[in-house]
Amino acid sequence: MMKITLFALAALALAFALPQENDQAKPPVEIVKQDSEVDVNGYNFEFETSDGTSRQEQGEYKNDTDQQGLSVKGSYKYVAPDGQHIQVTFVADKNGYQPTEEKADQTEAAQS
């Protein structure tokens, strides 16, 4: 479980490290909030960056008649290159990865 968390965080760090268009015009993105907890029954983590990107996730080990393995719930949000605010909530369990995209309305986008 910890390997999955570390892999996800490393992949995210790599994605943020890739060169972007007009890097000189944009200030560097900083992590403004970060928290995580891992134990034998599961994990949870969350982070937020100065550009409004955030992610939170909880994973719980299930060992019952309905499911054996990891059940994960979480969400993430970011601003796409075209300025659109994207928010996705997801569940990943015995039925696979099940994302639900939520379109942010202009009022919420203006407040961010």
Buried (B, 14 or more C-beta within 10 A) or exposed (E): BEEBBEEEBEEBEEEBEEEEEEEEEEEEEEEEEEEEEBEEEBBBBBBBBEBBBBBBBBBBBBEEEEEEEBBBBBBBBBBEEEEEBBBBBBBBBEEEEEEEEEEBEEEEBEEE
